[in-house]
Amino acid sequence: MSIIEKAAGKLGGQPRSPASPTGTERAAPASLIEGALAKQRSEPAAGFVATPIEPVFVERPSEPQSDSESSFQSINLARLHRMGGVTPDAEKSQIAEEFRIIKRPLIANAFGQGTARVKNGNLIMVTSSLPGEGKSFCAVNLAISMAMEMDRTVLLIDADVAKPRVPEYLGIHADKGLLDVLQDKDLKLSDVLIKTDIAKLTVLPAGRTYKRATELLASAAMTRLVEDIGNRYPDRIILFDSPPLLATSESSVLATHMGQIVMVVEAEKTSQEAVREALSHIQSCEVVGMLLNKTTPTPGADYYYGYYGSYGR
């Protein structure tokens, strides 16, 4: 059975947790699917499975800051924690442990730690087959988890220009960003980057909406930008929150520049056909991993966290 078949086979057969109340949106708990983040060569797949967290709800973002403060903004960590996210001030949590497991093979592939270094491995795209599977939540948590590493910095790029969610989750205000840099040749990348009070995390927001904005992601300007970022910061992890693969064609173009891709799959909802079709759009990438999201808790999950969560206290 192939890795894809193993992954697709986990997308049904278990009862779903109760739906969120009308008018709210449930942020996505995450678990790593069997066979995730395996090189598509002859190397065996990793077999990690992380435990899920309880569903939480998205709140409104904080008030915008003034233009003079736009280059540095504070993340509302208390609010992010209430949403179920990873925060540096609460490292010993179930979701923090999950994303530690998820990030390890990505970092190893990016920098050759115990394995062969993957070409462009520090360029990582987080995507999904369809909208609503929780990719932005996973991208934000993965970025924060990676930024907590002792010797790594992270640039999180909100490339889902049609429905940008990164500022909402972080509770920051974003005006200009990626689209503005692609549109305006005189605008420097450094002018739109947002430094955060998570010392090693920088954010590039999607920017203002332009006519035919999504086509900019497939443009030559985007190609040059990705190549420039990858070459300029070879020791930095660069995460792209990408549009869903089956919603637009731009994600497939963006995937050609990536060294690694994390595809978020909503458990017990996304069909096997959708997963297979989405994977067919990113065959150009050497390393593709699948992250099973919004899972039903499994027996023993509390014991797993009870051991690792209390370690070192």
C-alpha positions in Angstrom: 0.0 0.0 0.0 1.4 3.4 -1.0 1.8 6.4 1.4 -1.0 8.1 -0.4 -3.3 5.1 0.0 -2.5 4.8 3.7 -3.2 8.5 4.2 -6.5 8.4 2.2 -7.6 5.4 4.1 -7.7 7.3 7.3 -10.2 9.8 6.1 -13.3 7.9 7.1 -14.9 5.4 9.3 -14.8 7.3 12.7 -17.5 9.4 14.3 -17.0 13.2 14.0 -16.9 15.4 17.0 -19.9 17.8 17.3 -20.2 20.6 14.9 -19.4 24.1 16.1 -22.3 26.4 16.9 -23.8 28.5 14.1 -21.9 31.7 13.5 -18.6 30.6 14.8 -15.6 28.9 13.3 -13.7 26.1 14.9 -9.9 26.4 14.8 -8.2 23.2 13.7 -6.6 20.7 16.1 -3.8 18.9 14.4 -2.3 15.4 14.3 0.4 13.9 12.0 -0.8 11.2 9.7 1.0 7.9 9.3 3.6 8.1 6.6 3.8 11.9 6.8 6.7 14.0 5.6 8.4 11.1 3.8 10.8 11.7 0.9 9.3 10.5 -2.3 12.3 8.3 -3.1 13.3 5.0 -1.6 13.5 6.2 2.0 10.9 4.8 4.5 8.1 7.0 5.8 8.0 8.3 9.4 5.3 6.8 11.5 4.4 9.5 14.0 0.9 10.1 15.2 0.2 13.0 17.5 -2.9 13.4 19.6 -5.7 15.9 18.9 -6.8 18.9 21.0 -10.2 20.1 21.9 -12.0 22.4 19.4 -11.8 26.1 20.1 -13.2 29.2 18.4 -11.8 32.1 16.5 -12.2 35.6 18.0 -12.0 39.0 16.4 -8.5 40.4 15.7 -7.1 43.2 17.9 -7.4 46.9 16.9 -5.1 48.1 14.1 -1.9 49.8 15.2 -0.6 53.1 13.7 1.6 53.2 10.6 4.6 54.1 12.8 4.3 50.8 14.6 3.6 48.7 11.5 7.2 47.2 11.3 6.9 45.7 14.8 3.7 44.4 16.4 2.9 42.3 19.5 1.1 39.1 19.1 -1.8 38.6 21.4 -0.5 35.5 23.1 -3.2 35.2 25.6 -5.9 35.3 22.9 -3.9 32.8 20.8 -3.6 30.5 23.8 -7.4 30.6 24.3 -7.9 29.7 20.6 -5.8 26.5 21.3 -2.6 27.7 19.6 1.1 27.2 20.4 2.6 30.0 22.5 6.1 30.4 23.7 4.9 31.2 27.3 3.0 27.9 27.5 5.4 25.4 26.0 4.1 22.3 27.9 0.8 21.8 26.2 -0.6 19.1 24.1 -0.7 21.1 20.9 2.9 22.3 21.5 4.0 18.7 21.7 2.1 17.8 18.5 3.8 20.5 16.5 7.2 19.5 17.9 6.6 16.1 16.4 5.4 17.6 13.1 8.3 20.1 12.7 11.2 17.7 13.4 11.3 15.9 10.0 10.8 19.3 8.3 13.8 20.9 10.0 15.9 17.7 9.5 15.1 17.8 5.7 15.7 21.5 5.5 19.2 21.6 7.1 20.4 18.0 6.7 20.2 17.0 10.4 20.6 13.2 10.4 19.4 13.0 6.7 20.3 14.3 3.3 19.6 18.0 2.9 16.6 18.5 0.6 17.1 21.1 -2.1 15.2 24.3 -1.1 14.1 22.4 2.0 13.8 25.6 3.9 11.0 26.7 1.6 7.9 25.0 3.0 4.3 25.4 1.7 1.3 24.6 3.9 -1.8 23.9 1.9 -4.9 21.7 1.7 -7.2 20.2 -0.9 -10.2 22.4 -0.1 -11.0 25.5 1.9 -11.9 25.1 5.6 -9.5 22.3 6.4 -7.5 24.3 8.9 -4.3 25.0 6.9 -3.8 28.6 8.2 -4.2 27.5 11.8 -1.6 24.8 11.2 0.7 27.2 9.4 0.6 29.7 12.2 1.2 27.0 14.9 4.0 25.4 12.9 5.7 28.8 12.4 5.6 29.6 16.1 6.8 26.1 17.1 9.7 26.5 14.6 10.5 30.0 15.9 11.0 28.5 19.4 14.0 26.5 18.1 17.3 27.8 19.6 19.1 28.3 16.3 16.4 29.0 13.7 14.5 32.0 12.5 11.1 31.8 10.7 9.5 34.0 8.0 5.7 33.2 7.7 4.2 34.4 4.4 0.5 34.7 4.0 0.1 33.7 0.3 -3.6 32.9 0.5 -4.3 36.3 -0.9 -8.0 35.6 -1.6 -8.7 34.7 2.1 -5.8 35.8 4.3 -6.1 34.5 7.8 -2.6 34.8 9.4 -3.2 38.3 10.8 -6.5 37.2 12.3 -5.0 34.3 14.1 -2.0 36.3 15.4 -4.1 39.3 16.4 -2.1 41.8 14.3 -2.9 44.5 11.8 -1.6 44.2 8.3 -1.8 46.8 5.5 0.8 46.4 2.8 2.3 43.0 2.1 3.1 40.4 -0.5 0.7 41.6 -3.2 2.0 45.2 -2.9 5.6 44.0 -3.4 4.6 42.0 -6.4 2.7 45.0 -7.8 5.0 47.9 -7.0 8.6 47.5 -8.2 9.7 50.4 -6.0 8.5 48.8 -2.8 11.1 46.8 -0.9 10.3 43.6 0.9 11.8 45.0 4.1 9.2 47.8 4.0 6.3 45.4 4.5 7.7 42.8 6.8 6.2 42.7 10.3 8.6 41.8 13.1 6.9 40.3 16.2 7.6 40.0 19.8 8.3 36.3 19.2 11.9 37.1 18.6 12.6 34.7 15.8 9.2 35.1 14.0 8.7 37.6 11.1 5.5 37.8 9.1 4.9 38.9 5.5 1.1 39.6 5.2 -0.9 39.1 2.0 -1.3 42.8 1.5 -4.0 44.9 -0.1 -6.4 43.3 -2.6 -5.7 44.0 -6.3 -7.6 43.1 -9.4 -6.6 39.6 -10.5 -4.6 39.3 -7.3 -4.4 35.6 -7.3 -2.7 35.6 -10.8 0.2 37.5 -9.2 1.1 34.3 -7.3 1.7 32.6 -10.7 3.6 35.6 -12.1 7.3 35.9 -12.9 7.6 38.5 -10.1 6.5 35.9 -7.6 9.1 33.5 -9.0 11.8 36.1 -8.6 10.6 36.9 -5.1 10.6 33.3 -3.9 14.1 32.7 -5.4 15.4 35.8 -3.8 14.0 35.0 -0.4 15.3 31.4 -0.6 18.8 32.5 -1.6 19.1 35.5 0.7 18.1 33.6 3.8 19.5 30.0 3.4 19.4 29.4 7.2 15.9 30.7 7.7 12.8 28.6 7.5 10.3 30.2 5.2 6.7 29.0 5.5 4.0 29.8 2.9 0.3 29.6 3.9 -0.9 28.7 0.4 -4.4 28.7 -1.2 -6.1 25.3 -1.3 -4.9 23.2 -4.2 -8.3 22.5 -5.7 -9.6 26.1 -5.3 -7.0 27.9 -7.5 -4.3 27.0 -9.9 -1.7 29.3 -8.3 -0.9 26.9 -5.5 0.4 24.4 -8.1 2.7 27.0 -9.5 4.0 28.0 -6.1 4.6 24.3 -5.3 7.2 24.1 -8.1 9.5 26.4 -6.0 9.1 24.5 -2.7 11.4 22.0 -1.2 8.7 20.6 1.1 4.9 20.7 1.3 2.6 20.0 4.2 -0.9 19.2 3.0 -3.5 19.5 5.7 -6.4 17.0 5.4 -9.6 17.4 7.5 -10.3 14.0 9.1 -13.5 12.2 8.3 -14.6 14.9 5.8 -12.2 15.3 2.9 -12.8 12.6 0.4 -10.1 10.2 -0.9 -10.7 11.5 -4.4 -10.1 15.1 -3.3 -6.8 14.1 -1.6 -5.6 12.1 -4.6 -6.5 14.9 -7.0 -4.7 17.5 -4.9 -1.6 15.4 -4.6 -1.5 15.1 -8.4 -1.0 18.9 -8.5 2.1 18.9 -6.4 4.1 16.1 -7.9 6.9 18.5 -8.7 7.9 18.7 -5.0 10.3 16.1 -3.7 9.0 16.0 -0.2 5.2 16.0 0.6 3.7 15.3 4.0 0.1 15.0 5.1 -1.2 16.4 8.3 -4.5 14.9 9.5 -6.6 17.6 11.1 -9.7 17.8 13.4 -9.3 14.3 14.5 -11.3 12.3 17.0 -9.3 11.7 20.3 -7.8 8.2 20.4 -7.5 6.0 23.5 -4.2 6.6 25.3 -3.8 10.2 24.1 -4.1 11.5 27.7 -1.4 9.1 28.9 0.9 10.1 26.1 0.7 13.8 27.0 0.7 13.0 30.7 4.2 11.6 30.3 5.7 14.0 27.9 3.9 17.0 29.2 5.2 16.6 32.7 8.8 15.7 31.7 11.3 18.1 33.2 9.0 19.7 35.7 
